[in-house]
Amino acid sequence: MAKRIRIDASRLLNREDMAAYMQEIFEFPEYFGRNLDALRDCLEEVSEETDIVLDHECIRTMCDEPYAYKVLLVMGRAAESNPNLHILFRQ
């Protein structure tokens, strides 16, 4: 069974908050660079089946907030290249 991670978009509004939140929920290594490039690198290295769950409110926030939108794009690109990473949309 895949690990499920429900995203709280309110914690993705700036680089510092995003980095702390993502490191916490994904348990990234200490060398995580705390920026979008490092986020993509670490997401592409996820080796456990992982579902990233986005609900309607989360998607709305991510589309309305410029930095959170960038995070959404990074997660999507990482999921395209990592077969262990899946993005699920839920109501």
Legacy VTK file of the C-alpha trace (Angstrom):
# vtk DataFile Version 3.0
C-alpha trace
ASCII
DATASET POLYDATA
POINTS 91 float
0.000 0.000 0.000
1.280 3.428 -0.925
2.195 6.064 1.608
-0.385 8.897 1.471
0.610 12.511 1.973
-2.158 15.102 2.095
-0.780 18.513 1.140
-1.603 21.665 3.141
-1.151 24.418 0.560
-1.176 27.136 3.217
2.315 25.906 4.148
3.657 26.407 0.629
3.332 30.168 0.269
7.040 31.006 0.468
10.386 29.269 0.159
11.161 28.995 3.872
7.774 27.570 4.864
7.715 25.216 1.869
11.164 23.855 2.644
10.410 23.186 6.311
7.039 21.602 5.501
8.283 19.384 2.682
11.267 18.217 4.689
8.895 17.337 7.532
6.279 15.431 5.528
8.636 13.664 3.128
11.434 13.163 5.647
14.019 14.502 3.211
17.690 14.087 4.104
19.644 16.839 5.838
21.284 17.833 2.545
17.893 18.998 1.163
18.740 22.361 -0.392
15.527 24.089 0.695
14.568 25.446 -2.736
12.470 24.321 -5.697
15.339 22.657 -7.563
16.249 20.650 -4.464
12.571 19.797 -3.947
12.379 18.306 -7.420
15.637 16.396 -6.921
14.426 14.902 -3.636
10.969 14.060 -4.983
12.573 12.283 -7.917
14.519 10.159 -5.400
11.428 8.970 -3.481
11.756 5.198 -3.550
8.580 4.242 -1.658
5.199 4.208 -3.415
3.797 7.604 -2.421
0.465 9.265 -3.179
0.413 13.056 -2.927
-3.211 13.983 -2.243
-4.550 17.383 -3.285
-8.113 18.361 -2.434
-10.190 21.115 -4.042
-9.214 23.785 -1.493
-5.545 22.875 -1.782
-5.612 23.177 -5.568
-7.411 26.512 -5.358
-4.794 27.897 -2.975
-1.956 26.545 -5.092
-3.390 28.154 -8.217
-3.998 31.493 -6.473
-0.624 31.801 -4.744
2.406 32.281 -7.043
4.963 30.336 -4.989
2.552 27.500 -4.175
1.780 27.259 -7.892
5.492 26.759 -8.593
5.521 23.965 -5.998
2.557 22.324 -7.765
4.457 22.415 -11.057
7.556 20.908 -9.431
5.508 18.102 -7.880
3.900 17.379 -11.245
7.231 17.241 -13.051
8.707 14.994 -10.367
5.710 12.657 -10.597
6.179 12.424 -14.366
9.727 11.151 -13.952
9.374 9.089 -10.759
7.105 6.035 -11.089
6.852 5.815 -7.265
5.244 9.241 -6.973
1.554 9.759 -7.766
-0.605 12.879 -7.533
-4.228 12.235 -6.601
-7.014 14.787 -6.755
-9.750 14.381 -4.146
-12.787 16.413 -3.161
LINES 1 92
91 0 1 2 3 4 5 6 7 8 9 10 11 12 13 14 15 16 17 18 19 20 21 22 23 24 25 26 27 28 29 30 31 32 33 34 35 36 37 38 39 40 41 42 43 44 45 46 47 48 49 50 51 52 53 54 55 56 57 58 59 60 61 62 63 64 65 66 67 68 69 70 71 72 73 74 75 76 77 78 79 80 81 82 83 84 85 86 87 88 89 90
